[in-house]
Amino acid sequence: MSQRTRTSIRSLLHTLASFLLLQPARPVDMGRIGVRFRMLGAVPVWIALLPDGTGSTHREYAARLYRIADGGEGL
């Protein structure tokens, strides 16, 4: 994977996490998150790699996305 691709994924994950924090207490809806990620420019392969967030709040899921984007947790 090229450096440019890693940067793009990182940027998209940060943007998605920031969006989720607009409603931090809302329960995660993976369908809605997948649509938002696609709207941000993610390709289907990246969308399929998003971790399951069922049972989490947006705040918890955003924290996980930030960890993944910053290399603390793998997709």
PQR file with spaces between the fields and no chain letter, atoms N, CA, C, O and H, PARSE charges and radii, in Angstrom:
ATOM       1  N    MET     1       0.855   -1.172    0.000 -0.4000 1.5000
ATOM       2  CA   MET     1       0.000    0.000    0.000 -0.0000 2.0000
ATOM       3  C    MET     1       0.899    1.233    0.000  0.5500 1.7000
ATOM       4  O    MET     1       1.843    1.322    0.784 -0.5500 1.4000
ATOM       5  N    SER     2       0.609    2.147   -0.852 -0.4000 1.5000
ATOM       6  CA   SER     2       1.450    3.339   -0.981 -0.0000 2.0000
ATOM       7  C    SER     2       1.230    4.307    0.181  0.5500 1.7000
ATOM       8  O    SER     2       0.221    4.248    0.884 -0.5500 1.4000
ATOM       9  H    SER     2      -0.158    2.074   -1.489  0.4000 1.0000
ATOM      10  N    GLN     3       2.189    5.184    0.357 -0.4000 1.5000
ATOM      11  CA   GLN     3       2.083    6.208    1.403 -0.0000 2.0000
ATOM      12  C    GLN     3       0.868    7.095    1.158  0.5500 1.7000
ATOM      13  O    GLN     3       0.185    7.500    2.099 -0.5500 1.4000
ATOM      14  H    GLN     3       3.008    5.232   -0.213  0.4000 1.0000
ATOM      15  N    ARG     4       0.604    7.392   -0.102 -0.4000 1.5000
ATOM      16  CA   ARG     4      -0.537    8.246   -0.442 -0.0000 2.0000
ATOM      17  C    ARG     4      -1.846    7.582   -0.038  0.5500 1.7000
ATOM      18  O    ARG     4      -2.742    8.239    0.492 -0.5500 1.4000
ATOM      19  H    ARG     4       1.158    7.064   -0.866  0.4000 1.0000
ATOM      20  N    THR     5      -1.961    6.266   -0.289 -0.4000 1.5000
ATOM      21  CA   THR     5      -3.175    5.543    0.081 -0.0000 2.0000
ATOM      22  C    THR     5      -3.350    5.534    1.589  0.5500 1.7000
ATOM      23  O    THR     5      -4.456    5.754    2.082 -0.5500 1.4000
ATOM      24  H    THR     5      -1.233    5.732   -0.719  0.4000 1.0000
ATOM      25  N    ARG     6      -2.268    5.282    2.336 -0.4000 1.5000
ATOM      26  CA   ARG     6      -2.356    5.291    3.800 -0.0000 2.0000
ATOM      27  C    ARG     6      -2.805    6.661    4.303  0.5500 1.7000
ATOM      28  O    ARG     6      -3.619    6.753    5.222 -0.5500 1.4000
ATOM      29  H    ARG     6      -1.370    5.104    1.936  0.4000 1.0000
ATOM      30  N    THR     7      -2.279    7.711    3.706 -0.4000 1.5000
ATOM      31  CA   THR     7      -2.663    9.062    4.093 -0.0000 2.0000
ATOM      32  C    THR     7      -4.136    9.299    3.799  0.5500 1.7000
ATOM      33  O    THR     7      -4.842    9.900    4.608 -0.5500 1.4000
ATOM      34  H    THR     7      -1.618    7.636    2.960  0.4000 1.0000
ATOM      35  N    SER     8      -4.602    8.835    2.658 -0.4000 1.5000
ATOM      36  CA   SER     8      -6.002    9.016    2.291 -0.0000 2.0000
ATOM      37  C    SER     8      -6.928    8.294    3.252  0.5500 1.7000
ATOM      38  O    SER     8      -7.932    8.853    3.692 -0.5500 1.4000
ATOM      39  H    SER     8      -4.028    8.347    2.001  0.4000 1.0000
ATOM      40  N    ILE     9      -6.594    7.056    3.579 -0.4000 1.5000
ATOM      41  CA   ILE     9      -7.418    6.290    4.512 -0.0000 2.0000
ATOM      42  C    ILE     9      -7.425    6.984    5.871  0.5500 1.7000
ATOM      43  O    ILE     9      -8.477    7.134    6.493 -0.5500 1.4000
ATOM      44  H    ILE     9      -5.778    6.602    3.222  0.4000 1.0000
ATOM      45  N    ARG    10      -6.266    7.398    6.321 -0.4000 1.5000
ATOM      46  CA   ARG    10      -6.151    8.076    7.618 -0.0000 2.0000
ATOM      47  C    ARG    10      -7.019    9.329    7.642  0.5500 1.7000
ATOM      48  O    ARG    10      -7.743    9.570    8.608 -0.5500 1.4000
ATOM      49  H    ARG    10      -5.411    7.276    5.817  0.4000 1.0000
ATOM      50  N    SER    11      -6.946   10.113    6.596 -0.4000 1.5000
ATOM      51  CA   SER    11      -7.733   11.340    6.499 -0.0000 2.0000
ATOM      52  C    SER    11      -9.232   11.040    6.515  0.5500 1.7000
ATOM      53  O    SER    11      -9.994   11.716    7.206 -0.5500 1.4000
ATOM      54  H    SER    11      -6.358    9.918    5.811  0.4000 1.0000
ATOM      55  N    LEU    12      -9.649   10.039    5.762 -0.4000 1.5000
ATOM      56  CA   LEU    12     -11.071    9.682    5.724 -0.0000 2.0000
ATOM      57  C    LEU    12     -11.562    9.185    7.085  0.5500 1.7000
ATOM      58  O    LEU    12     -12.665    9.531    7.509 -0.5500 1.4000
ATOM      59  H    LEU    12      -9.030    9.490    5.200  0.4000 1.0000
ATOM      60  N    LEU    13     -10.755    8.384    7.764 -0.4000 1.5000
ATOM      61  CA   LEU    13     -11.152    7.888    9.085 -0.0000 2.0000
ATOM      62  C    LEU    13     -11.267    9.031   10.087  0.5500 1.7000
ATOM      63  O    LEU    13     -12.183    9.043   10.909 -0.5500 1.4000
ATOM      64  H    LEU    13      -9.859    8.103    7.419  0.4000 1.0000
ATOM      65  N    HIS    14     -10.348    9.993   10.027 -0.4000 1.5000
ATOM      66  CA   HIS    14     -10.424   11.157   10.915 -0.0000 2.0000
ATOM      67  C    HIS    14     -11.674   11.982   10.615  0.5500 1.7000
ATOM      68  O    HIS    14     -12.349   12.451   11.531 -0.5500 1.4000
ATOM      69  H    HIS    14      -9.604    9.984    9.359  0.4000 1.0000
ATOM      70  N    THR    15     -11.976   12.154    9.344 -0.4000 1.5000
ATOM      71  CA   THR    15     -13.164   12.926    8.966 -0.0000 2.0000
ATOM      72  C    THR    15     -14.436   12.218    9.416  0.5500 1.7000
ATOM      73  O    THR    15     -15.357   12.856    9.927 -0.5500 1.4000
ATOM      74  H    THR    15     -11.427   11.772    8.599  0.4000 1.0000
ATOM      75  N    LEU    16     -14.489   10.903    9.228 -0.4000 1.5000
ATOM      76  CA   LEU    16     -15.652   10.127    9.663 -0.0000 2.0000
ATOM      77  C    LEU    16     -15.810   10.209   11.180  0.5500 1.7000
ATOM      78  O    LEU    16     -16.921   10.399   11.677 -0.5500 1.4000
ATOM      79  H    LEU    16     -13.740   10.385    8.813  0.4000 1.0000
ATOM      80  N    ALA    17     -14.729   10.069   11.907 -0.4000 1.5000
ATOM      81  CA   ALA    17     -14.786   10.141   13.372 -0.0000 2.0000
ATOM      82  C    ALA    17     -15.272   11.525   13.828  0.5500 1.7000
ATOM      83  O    ALA    17     -16.083   11.627   14.749 -0.5500 1.4000
ATOM      84  H    ALA    17     -13.827    9.914   11.503  0.4000 1.0000
ATOM      85  N    SER    18     -14.786   12.563   13.194 -0.4000 1.5000
ATOM      86  CA   SER    18     -15.225   13.924   13.537 -0.0000 2.0000
ATOM      87  C    SER    18     -16.717   14.096   13.297  0.5500 1.7000
ATOM      88  O    SER    18     -17.410   14.733   14.090 -0.5500 1.4000
ATOM      89  H    SER    18     -14.128   12.480   12.446  0.4000 1.0000
ATOM      90  N    PHE    19     -17.210   13.525   12.199 -0.4000 1.5000
ATOM      91  CA   PHE    19     -18.643   13.582   11.898 -0.0000 2.0000
ATOM      92  C    PHE    19     -19.442   12.878   13.001  0.5500 1.7000
ATOM      93  O    PHE    19     -20.470   13.386   13.449 -0.5500 1.4000
ATOM      94  H    PHE    19     -16.647   13.008   11.555  0.4000 1.0000
ATOM      95  N    LEU    20     -18.968   11.719   13.429 -0.4000 1.5000
ATOM      96  CA   LEU    20     -19.696   10.966   14.460 -0.0000 2.0000
ATOM      97  C    LEU    20     -19.771   11.728   15.774  0.5500 1.7000
ATOM      98  O    LEU    20     -20.739   11.593   16.524 -0.5500 1.4000
ATOM      99  H    LEU    20     -18.134   11.306   13.065  0.4000 1.0000
ATOM     100  N    LEU    21     -18.758   12.520   16.046 -0.4000 1.5000
ATOM     101  CA   LEU    21     -18.737   13.267   17.306 -0.0000 2.0000
ATOM     102  C    LEU    21     -19.725   14.430   17.334  0.5500 1.7000
ATOM     103  O    LEU    21     -19.888   15.079   18.368 -0.5500 1.4000
ATOM     104  H    LEU    21     -17.972   12.629   15.437  0.4000 1.0000
ATOM     105  N    LEU    22     -20.379   14.695   16.218 -0.4000 1.5000
ATOM     106  CA   LEU    22     -21.436   15.715   16.216 -0.0000 2.0000
ATOM     107  C    LEU    22     -22.642   15.250   17.028  0.5500 1.7000
ATOM     108  O    LEU    22     -23.403   16.069   17.544 -0.5500 1.4000
ATOM     109  H    LEU    22     -20.247   14.168   15.379  0.4000 1.0000
ATOM     110  N    GLN    23     -22.816   13.919   17.138 -0.4000 1.5000
ATOM     111  CA   GLN    23     -23.886   13.321   17.940 -0.0000 2.0000
ATOM     112  C    GLN    23     -23.277   12.197   18.779  0.5500 1.7000
ATOM     113  O    GLN    23     -23.526   11.022   18.509 -0.5500 1.4000
ATOM     114  H    GLN    23     -22.198   13.254   16.719  0.4000 1.0000
ATOM     115  N    PRO    24     -22.488   12.543   19.785 -0.5600 1.5000
ATOM     116  CA   PRO    24     -21.689   11.544   20.498  0.2800 2.0000
ATOM     117  C    PRO    24     -22.474   10.449   21.226  0.5500 1.7000
ATOM     118  O    PRO    24     -21.973    9.333   21.361 -0.5500 1.4000
ATOM     119  N    ALA    25     -23.672   10.733   21.692 -0.4000 1.5000
ATOM     120  CA   ALA    25     -24.422    9.741   22.459 -0.0000 2.0000
ATOM     121  C    ALA    25     -25.291    8.839   21.576  0.5500 1.7000
ATOM     122  O    ALA    25     -25.890    7.884   22.070 -0.5500 1.4000
ATOM     123  H    ALA    25     -24.080   11.640   21.582  0.4000 1.0000
ATOM     124  N    ARG    26     -25.361    9.130   20.306 -0.4000 1.5000
ATOM     125  CA   ARG    26     -26.195    8.344   19.395 -0.0000 2.0000
ATOM     126  C    ARG    26     -25.627    6.929   19.242  0.5500 1.7000
ATOM     127  O    ARG    26     -24.412    6.763   19.136 -0.5500 1.4000
ATOM     128  H    ARG    26     -24.874    9.906   19.905  0.4000 1.0000
ATOM     129  N    PRO    27     -26.492    5.907   19.231 -0.5600 1.5000
ATOM     130  CA   PRO    27     -26.016    4.543   19.007  0.2800 2.0000
ATOM     131  C    PRO    27     -25.487    4.383   17.579  0.5500 1.7000
ATOM     132  O    PRO    27     -25.983    5.014   16.646 -0.5500 1.4000
ATOM     133  N    VAL    28     -24.490    3.542   17.431 -0.4000 1.5000
ATOM     134  CA   VAL    28     -23.887    3.299   16.118 -0.0000 2.0000
ATOM     135  C    VAL    28     -24.878    2.555   15.221  0.5500 1.7000
ATOM     136  O    VAL    28     -25.503    1.579   15.635 -0.5500 1.4000
ATOM     137  H    VAL    28     -24.087    3.029   18.189  0.4000 1.0000
ATOM     138  N    ASP    29     -25.004    3.034   13.999 -0.4000 1.5000
ATOM     139  CA   ASP    29     -25.780    2.382   12.938 -0.0000 2.0000
ATOM     140  C    ASP    29     -24.794    2.157   11.796  0.5500 1.7000
ATOM     141  O    ASP    29     -24.465    3.090   11.063 -0.5500 1.4000
ATOM     142  H    ASP    29     -24.496    3.827   13.663  0.4000 1.0000
ATOM     143  N    MET    30     -24.325    0.923   11.643 -0.4000 1.5000
ATOM     144  CA   MET    30     -23.279    0.634   10.674 -0.0000 2.0000
ATOM     145  C    MET    30     -23.701    0.947    9.237  0.5500 1.7000
ATOM     146  O    MET    30     -22.859    1.321    8.420 -0.5500 1.4000
ATOM     147  H    MET    30     -24.593    0.164   12.238  0.4000 1.0000
ATOM     148  N    GLY    31     -24.978    0.803    8.918 -0.4000 1.5000
ATOM     149  CA   GLY    31     -25.455    1.162    7.587 -0.0000 2.0000
ATOM     150  C    GLY    31     -25.260    2.648    7.323  0.5500 1.7000
ATOM     151  O    GLY    31     -24.776    3.043    6.263 -0.5500 1.4000
ATOM     152  H    GLY    31     -25.662    0.500    9.582  0.4000 1.0000
ATOM     153  N    ARG    32     -25.637    3.453    8.281 -0.4000 1.5000
ATOM     154  CA   ARG    32     -25.497    4.917    8.164 -0.0000 2.0000
ATOM     155  C    ARG    32     -24.018    5.317    8.083  0.5500 1.7000
ATOM     156  O    ARG    32     -23.645    6.194    7.304 -0.5500 1.4000
ATOM     157  H    ARG    32     -26.030    3.132    9.142  0.4000 1.0000
ATOM     158  N    ILE    33     -23.191    4.668    8.890 -0.4000 1.5000
ATOM     159  CA   ILE    33     -21.764    4.977    8.888 -0.0000 2.0000
ATOM     160  C    ILE    33     -21.134    4.581    7.553  0.5500 1.7000
ATOM     161  O    ILE    33     -20.296    5.308    7.019 -0.5500 1.4000
ATOM     162  H    ILE    33     -23.494    3.956    9.523  0.4000 1.0000
ATOM     163  N    GLY    34     -21.533    3.439    7.021 -0.4000 1.5000
ATOM     164  CA   GLY    34     -21.021    3.010    5.722 -0.0000 2.0000
ATOM     165  C    GLY    34     -21.379    3.988    4.610  0.5500 1.7000
ATOM     166  O    GLY    34     -20.555    4.294    3.747 -0.5500 1.4000
ATOM     167  H    GLY    34     -22.213    2.848    7.454  0.4000 1.0000
ATOM     168  N    VAL    35     -22.612    4.474    4.642 -0.4000 1.5000
ATOM     169  CA   VAL    35     -23.049    5.455    3.640 -0.0000 2.0000
ATOM     170  C    VAL    35     -22.238    6.744    3.776  0.5500 1.7000
ATOM     171  O    VAL    35     -21.793    7.302    2.773 -0.5500 1.4000
ATOM     172  H    VAL    35     -23.281    4.226    5.342  0.4000 1.0000
ATOM     173  N    ARG    36     -22.046    7.214    4.994 -0.4000 1.5000
ATOM     174  CA   ARG    36     -21.282    8.448    5.215 -0.0000 2.0000
ATOM     175  C    ARG    36     -19.834    8.263    4.746  0.5500 1.7000
ATOM     176  O    ARG    36     -19.264    9.163    4.127 -0.5500 1.4000
ATOM     177  H    ARG    36     -22.408    6.760    5.809  0.4000 1.0000
ATOM     178  N    PHE    37     -19.245    7.116    5.034 -0.4000 1.5000
ATOM     179  CA   PHE    37     -17.869    6.839    4.622 -0.0000 2.0000
ATOM     180  C    PHE    37     -17.766    6.846    3.098  0.5500 1.7000
ATOM     181  O    PHE    37     -16.807    7.376    2.538 -0.5500 1.4000
ATOM     182  H    PHE    37     -19.708    6.386    5.537  0.4000 1.0000
ATOM     183  N    ARG    38     -18.749    6.262    2.436 -0.4000 1.5000
ATOM     184  CA   ARG    38     -18.773    6.260    0.965 -0.0000 2.0000
ATOM     185  C    ARG    38     -18.923    7.686    0.442  0.5500 1.7000
ATOM     186  O    ARG    38     -18.276    8.050   -0.540 -0.5500 1.4000
ATOM     187  H    ARG    38     -19.529    5.831    2.891  0.4000 1.0000
ATOM     188  N    MET    39     -19.758    8.492    1.075 -0.4000 1.5000
ATOM     189  CA   MET    39     -19.949    9.883    0.656 -0.0000 2.0000
ATOM     190  C    MET    39     -18.660   10.692    0.800  0.5500 1.7000
ATOM     191  O    MET    39     -18.437   11.657    0.069 -0.5500 1.4000
ATOM     192  H    MET    39     -20.283    8.196    1.873  0.4000 1.0000
ATOM     193  N    LEU    40     -17.824   10.292    1.740 -0.4000 1.5000
ATOM     194  CA   LEU    40     -16.539   10.978    1.939 -0.0000 2.0000
ATOM     195  C    LEU    40     -15.502   10.565    0.898  0.5500 1.7000
ATOM     196  O    LEU    40     -14.449   11.192    0.787 -0.5500 1.4000
ATOM     197  H    LEU    40     -18.005    9.508    2.334  0.4000 1.0000
ATOM     198  N    GLY    41     -15.798    9.515    0.137 -0.4000 1.5000
ATOM     199  CA   GLY    41     -14.885    9.088   -0.915 -0.0000 2.0000
ATOM     200  C    GLY    41     -14.246    7.737   -0.717  0.5500 1.7000
ATOM     201  O    GLY    41     -13.372    7.356   -1.495 -0.5500 1.4000
ATOM     202  H    GLY    41     -16.654    9.005    0.228  0.4000 1.0000
ATOM     203  N    ALA    42     -14.652    7.000    0.294 -0.4000 1.5000
ATOM     204  CA   ALA    42     -14.076    5.676    0.539 -0.0000 2.0000
ATOM     205  C    ALA    42     -14.529    4.697   -0.536  0.5500 1.7000
ATOM     206  O    ALA    42     -15.673    4.735   -0.989 -0.5500 1.4000
ATOM     207  H    ALA    42     -15.362    7.310    0.926  0.4000 1.0000
ATOM     208  N    VAL    43     -13.628    3.833   -0.930 -0.4000 1.5000
ATOM     209  CA   VAL    43     -13.952    2.785   -1.903 -0.0000 2.0000
ATOM     210  C    VAL    43     -14.602    1.620   -1.157  0.5500 1.7000
ATOM     211  O    VAL    43     -14.401    1.472    0.049 -0.5500 1.4000
ATOM     212  H    VAL    43     -12.699    3.802   -0.563  0.4000 1.0000
ATOM     213  N    PRO    44     -15.383    0.787   -1.866 -0.5600 1.5000
ATOM     214  CA   PRO    44     -16.106   -0.309   -1.207  0.2800 2.0000
ATOM     215  C    PRO    44     -15.223   -1.229   -0.358  0.5500 1.7000
ATOM     216  O    PRO    44     -15.662   -1.708    0.687 -0.5500 1.4000
ATOM     217  N    VAL    45     -14.003   -1.477   -0.788 -0.4000 1.5000
ATOM     218  CA   VAL    45     -13.106   -2.343   -0.014 -0.0000 2.0000
ATOM     219  C    VAL    45     -12.834   -1.735    1.355  0.5500 1.7000
ATOM     220  O    VAL    45     -12.821   -2.456    2.352 -0.5500 1.4000
ATOM     221  H    VAL    45     -13.647   -1.088   -1.637  0.4000 1.0000
ATOM     222  N    TRP    46     -12.617   -0.432    1.424 -0.4000 1.5000
ATOM     223  CA   TRP    46     -12.365    0.230    2.703 -0.0000 2.0000
ATOM     224  C    TRP    46     -13.609    0.172    3.587  0.5500 1.7000
ATOM     225  O    TRP    46     -13.506   -0.043    4.795 -0.5500 1.4000
ATOM     226  H    TRP    46     -12.627    0.154    0.614  0.4000 1.0000
ATOM     227  N    ILE    47     -14.771    0.361    2.990 -0.4000 1.5000
ATOM     228  CA   ILE    47     -16.028    0.324    3.756 -0.0000 2.0000
ATOM     229  C    ILE    47     -16.211   -1.047    4.383  0.5500 1.7000
ATOM     230  O    ILE    47     -16.619   -1.158    5.539 -0.5500 1.4000
ATOM     231  H    ILE    47     -14.855    0.535    2.009  0.4000 1.0000
ATOM     232  N    ALA    48     -15.912   -2.087    3.625 -0.4000 1.5000
ATOM     233  CA   ALA    48     -16.059   -3.454    4.123 -0.0000 2.0000
ATOM     234  C    ALA    48     -15.109   -3.747    5.282  0.5500 1.7000
ATOM     235  O    ALA    48     -15.372   -4.648    6.079 -0.5500 1.4000
ATOM     236  H    ALA    48     -15.581   -1.997    2.686  0.4000 1.0000
ATOM     237  N    LEU    49     -14.014   -3.003    5.387 -0.4000 1.5000
ATOM     238  CA   LEU    49     -13.034   -3.231    6.439 -0.0000 2.0000
ATOM     239  C    LEU    49     -13.335   -2.486    7.742  0.5500 1.7000
ATOM     240  O    LEU    49     -12.641   -2.683    8.739 -0.5500 1.4000
ATOM     241  H    LEU    49     -13.801   -2.271    4.740  0.4000 1.0000
ATOM     242  N    LEU    50     -14.360   -1.637    7.741 -0.4000 1.5000
ATOM     243  CA   LEU    50     -14.702   -0.924    8.971 -0.0000 2.0000
ATOM     244  C    LEU    50     -15.045   -1.922   10.071  0.5500 1.7000
ATOM     245  O    LEU    50     -15.756   -2.896    9.823 -0.5500 1.4000
ATOM     246  H    LEU    50     -14.925   -1.478    6.931  0.4000 1.0000
ATOM     247  N    PRO    51     -14.547   -1.689   11.281 -0.5600 1.5000
ATOM     248  CA   PRO    51     -14.866   -2.609   12.380  0.2800 2.0000
ATOM     249  C    PRO    51     -16.332   -2.487   12.782  0.5500 1.7000
ATOM     250  O    PRO    51     -16.947   -1.433   12.617 -0.5500 1.4000
ATOM     251  N    ASP    52     -16.877   -3.567   13.305 -0.4000 1.5000
ATOM     252  CA   ASP    52     -18.263   -3.556   13.764 -0.0000 2.0000
ATOM     253  C    ASP    52     -18.372   -2.675   14.995  0.5500 1.7000
ATOM     254  O    ASP    52     -17.546   -2.758   15.904 -0.5500 1.4000
ATOM     255  H    ASP    52     -16.377   -4.423   13.438  0.4000 1.0000
ATOM     256  N    GLY    53     -19.376   -1.845   15.020 -0.4000 1.5000
ATOM     257  CA   GLY    53     -19.561   -0.940   16.144 -0.0000 2.0000
ATOM     258  C    GLY    53     -20.856   -1.179   16.878  0.5500 1.7000
ATOM     259  O    GLY    53     -21.259   -0.362   17.705 -0.5500 1.4000
ATOM     260  H    GLY    53     -20.047   -1.777   14.282  0.4000 1.0000
ATOM     261  N    THR    54     -21.524   -2.298   16.587 -0.4000 1.5000
ATOM     262  CA   THR    54     -22.802   -2.604   17.202 -0.0000 2.0000
ATOM     263  C    THR    54     -22.688   -2.560   18.722  0.5500 1.7000
ATOM     264  O    THR    54     -21.782   -3.155   19.306 -0.5500 1.4000
ATOM     265  H    THR    54     -21.196   -2.962   15.915  0.4000 1.0000
ATOM     266  N    GLY    55     -23.603   -1.859   19.343 -0.4000 1.5000
ATOM     267  CA   GLY    55     -23.624   -1.726   20.792 -0.0000 2.0000
ATOM     268  C    GLY    55     -22.807   -0.555   21.318  0.5500 1.7000
ATOM     269  O    GLY    55     -22.754   -0.325   22.526 -0.5500 1.4000
ATOM     270  H    GLY    55     -24.339   -1.376   18.868  0.4000 1.0000
ATOM     271  N    SER    56     -22.176    0.180   20.426 -0.4000 1.5000
ATOM     272  CA   SER    56     -21.350    1.325   20.816 -0.0000 2.0000
ATOM     273  C    SER    56     -22.101    2.626   20.567  0.5500 1.7000
ATOM     274  O    SER    56     -23.101    2.663   19.851 -0.5500 1.4000
ATOM     275  H    SER    56     -22.219   -0.007   19.444  0.4000 1.0000
ATOM     276  N    THR    57     -21.598    3.674   21.169 -0.4000 1.5000
ATOM     277  CA   THR    57     -22.090    5.014   20.858 -0.0000 2.0000
ATOM     278  C    THR    57     -21.158    5.612   19.804  0.5500 1.7000
ATOM     279  O    THR    57     -20.077    5.085   19.539 -0.5500 1.4000
ATOM     280  H    THR    57     -20.785    3.644   21.750  0.4000 1.0000
ATOM     281  N    HIS    58     -21.593    6.704   19.218 -0.4000 1.5000
ATOM     282  CA   HIS    58     -20.740    7.395   18.251 -0.0000 2.0000
ATOM     283  C    HIS    58     -19.415    7.797   18.886  0.5500 1.7000
ATOM     284  O    HIS    58     -18.371    7.713   18.238 -0.5500 1.4000
ATOM     285  H    HIS    58     -22.471    7.132   19.433  0.4000 1.0000
ATOM     286  N    ARG    59     -19.442    8.229   20.136 -0.4000 1.5000
ATOM     287  CA   ARG    59     -18.211    8.648   20.821 -0.0000 2.0000
ATOM     288  C    ARG    59     -17.216    7.479   20.910  0.5500 1.7000
ATOM     289  O    ARG    59     -16.031    7.642   20.619 -0.5500 1.4000
ATOM     290  H    ARG    59     -20.289    8.297   20.662  0.4000 1.0000
ATOM     291  N    GLU    60     -17.704    6.319   21.307 -0.4000 1.5000
ATOM     292  CA   GLU    60     -16.843    5.140   21.439 -0.0000 2.0000
ATOM     293  C    GLU    60     -16.298    4.696   20.081  0.5500 1.7000
ATOM     294  O    GLU    60     -15.124    4.348   19.956 -0.5500 1.4000
ATOM     295  H    GLU    60     -18.667    6.186   21.543  0.4000 1.0000
ATOM     296  N    TYR    61     -17.155    4.711   19.078 -0.4000 1.5000
ATOM     297  CA   TYR    61     -16.738    4.276   17.749 -0.0000 2.0000
ATOM     298  C    TYR    61     -15.751    5.274   17.142  0.5500 1.7000
ATOM     299  O    TYR    61     -14.792    4.874   16.481 -0.5500 1.4000
ATOM     300  H    TYR    61     -18.109    4.994   19.179  0.4000 1.0000
ATOM     301  N    ALA    62     -15.979    6.559   17.361 -0.4000 1.5000
ATOM     302  CA   ALA    62     -15.052    7.579   16.863 -0.0000 2.0000
ATOM     303  C    ALA    62     -13.678    7.391   17.499  0.5500 1.7000
ATOM     304  O    ALA    62     -12.659    7.509   16.817 -0.5500 1.4000
ATOM     305  H    ALA    62     -16.758    6.884   17.898  0.4000 1.0000
ATOM     306  N    ALA    63     -13.641    7.103   18.792 -0.4000 1.5000
ATOM     307  CA   ALA    63     -12.353    6.872   19.469 -0.0000 2.0000
ATOM     308  C    ALA    63     -11.632    5.688   18.830  0.5500 1.7000
ATOM     309  O    ALA    63     -10.415    5.719   18.644 -0.5500 1.4000
ATOM     310  H    ALA    63     -14.468    7.008   19.345  0.4000 1.0000
ATOM     311  N    ARG    64     -12.383    4.658   18.500 -0.4000 1.5000
ATOM     312  CA   ARG    64     -11.780    3.484   17.844 -0.0000 2.0000
ATOM     313  C    ARG    64     -11.243    3.849   16.462  0.5500 1.7000
ATOM     314  O    ARG    64     -10.152    3.419   16.087 -0.5500 1.4000
ATOM     315  H    ARG    64     -13.371    4.633   18.651  0.4000 1.0000
ATOM     316  N    LEU    65     -12.004    4.640   15.705 -0.4000 1.5000
ATOM     317  CA   LEU    65     -11.549    5.056   14.375 -0.0000 2.0000
ATOM     318  C    LEU    65     -10.277    5.899   14.464  0.5500 1.7000
ATOM     319  O    LEU    65      -9.379    5.755   13.635 -0.5500 1.4000
ATOM     320  H    LEU    65     -12.890    4.989   16.010  0.4000 1.0000
ATOM     321  N    TYR    66     -10.198    6.774   15.461 -0.4000 1.5000
ATOM     322  CA   TYR    66      -8.985    7.574   15.649 -0.0000 2.0000
ATOM     323  C    TYR    66      -7.784    6.680   15.947  0.5500 1.7000
ATOM     324  O    TYR    66      -6.694    6.904   15.420 -0.5500 1.4000
ATOM     325  H    TYR    66     -10.928    6.891   16.134  0.4000 1.0000
ATOM     326  N    ARG    67      -7.987    5.653   16.805 -0.4000 1.5000
ATOM     327  CA   ARG    67      -6.892    4.717   17.109 -0.0000 2.0000
ATOM     328  C    ARG    67      -6.431    3.983   15.855  0.5500 1.7000
ATOM     329  O    ARG    67      -5.232    3.822   15.631 -0.5500 1.4000
ATOM     330  H    ARG    67      -8.872    5.471   17.233  0.4000 1.0000
ATOM     331  N    ILE    68      -7.382    3.539   15.039 -0.4000 1.5000
ATOM     332  CA   ILE    68      -7.042    2.835   13.798 -0.0000 2.0000
ATOM     333  C    ILE    68      -6.276    3.769   12.881  0.5500 1.7000
ATOM     334  O    ILE    68      -5.240    3.388   12.337 -0.5500 1.4000
ATOM     335  H    ILE    68      -8.357    3.669   15.220  0.4000 1.0000
ATOM     336  N    ALA    69      -6.768    4.982   12.701 -0.4000 1.5000
ATOM     337  CA   ALA    69      -6.142    5.945   11.783 -0.0000 2.0000
ATOM     338  C    ALA    69      -4.732    6.291   12.214  0.5500 1.7000
ATOM     339  O    ALA    69      -3.863    6.534   11.377 -0.5500 1.4000
ATOM     340  H    ALA    69      -7.610    5.291   13.142  0.4000 1.0000
ATOM     341  N    ASP    70      -4.508    6.315   13.494 -0.4000 1.5000
ATOM     342  CA   ASP    70      -3.189    6.700   14.011 -0.0000 2.0000
ATOM     343  C    ASP    70      -2.266    5.511   14.227  0.5500 1.7000
ATOM     344  O    ASP    70      -1.182    5.654   14.792 -0.5500 1.4000
ATOM     345  H    ASP    70      -5.215    6.117   14.173  0.4000 1.0000
ATOM     346  N    GLY    71      -2.699    4.330   13.773 -0.4000 1.5000
ATOM     347  CA   GLY    71      -1.838    3.146   13.822 -0.0000 2.0000
ATOM     348  C    GLY    71      -1.877    2.369   15.105  0.5500 1.7000
ATOM     349  O    GLY    71      -1.057    1.471   15.297 -0.5500 1.4000
ATOM     350  H    GLY    71      -3.579    4.214   13.313  0.4000 1.0000
ATOM     351  N    GLY    72      -2.801    2.679   15.997 -0.4000 1.5000
ATOM     352  CA   GLY    72      -2.871    1.970   17.266 -0.0000 2.0000
ATOM     353  C    GLY    72      -3.680    0.701   17.233  0.5500 1.7000
ATOM     354  O    GLY    72      -3.629   -0.092   18.173 -0.5500 1.4000
ATOM     355  H    GLY    72      -3.466    3.408   15.840  0.4000 1.0000
ATOM     356  N    GLU    73      -4.428    0.495   16.167 -0.4000 1.5000
ATOM     357  CA   GLU    73      -5.277   -0.691   16.046 -0.0000 2.0000
ATOM     358  C    GLU    73      -5.472   -0.960   14.565  0.5500 1.7000
ATOM     359  O    GLU    73      -5.722   -0.031   13.797 -0.5500 1.4000
ATOM     360  H    GLU    73      -4.469    1.140   15.403  0.4000 1.0000
ATOM     361  N    GLY    74      -5.364   -2.185   14.160 -0.4000 1.5000
ATOM     362  CA   GLY    74      -5.511   -2.526   12.748 -0.0000 2.0000
ATOM     363  C    GLY    74      -6.956   -2.583   12.303  0.5500 1.7000
ATOM     364  O    GLY    74      -7.859   -2.841   13.099 -0.5500 1.4000
ATOM     365  H    GLY    74      -5.161   -2.940   14.784  0.4000 1.0000
ATOM     366  N    LEU    75      -7.157   -2.342   11.037 -0.4000 1.5000
ATOM     367  CA   LEU    75      -8.510   -2.463   10.476 -0.0000 2.0000
ATOM     368  C    LEU    75      -8.912   -3.902   10.416  0.5500 1.7000
ATOM     369  O    LEU    75     -10.017   -4.217    9.975 -0.5500 1.4000
ATOM     370  H    LEU    75      -6.423   -2.133   10.391  0.4000 1.0000
